[in-house]
Amino acid sequence: MRRCLLLCVALMLVAGVALPVALAAEGLTEFSVVDLEVGTGALARDGMQVELNYTGWLYDANAPDHHGAKIDSSYEHGQTIAFTLGEGKVIAGWDKGIKGMRVGGRRTLLIPPRLGYRGRRVGKVVPPNASLMFDIELVSVH
């Protein structure tokens, strides 16, 4: 049932239809994962070093693809990011959303403020209590 729901959400993303996720007036209230491509490599688990590429945006419910202002992208830096999964070194939405991915997989994470930066402003782009959207590509796990 859950796999069917995720497939439907992925199809709606491709079709440009609004995502069926819980929204507050200002953004997301529920965490969601959409697998764009399921990888075939090693499985990412807590305690493992993961290496990935990402692009992040502020979530914009009014944009056709829900991409608001771009936050950051490893592609623009020309290098991946690596960290130990489950140690809280990144936002909670990343720890939660990357766990269970397989190397080679691509996934979109829809992250409400409580699993993102919460009430903190980050740089000039991310306001307090921002809903976030990240496209993740898992490159390796060790």
Secondary structure by P-SEA (a helix, b strand, c coil): caaaaaaaaaaaaaaccccccccccccccbbbbbbcbbbccccccccbbbbbccccccccccccccccccccccccccbbbbbbcccccccaaaaaaacccccccccccccccccccccccccccccccccbbbbbbbcccc
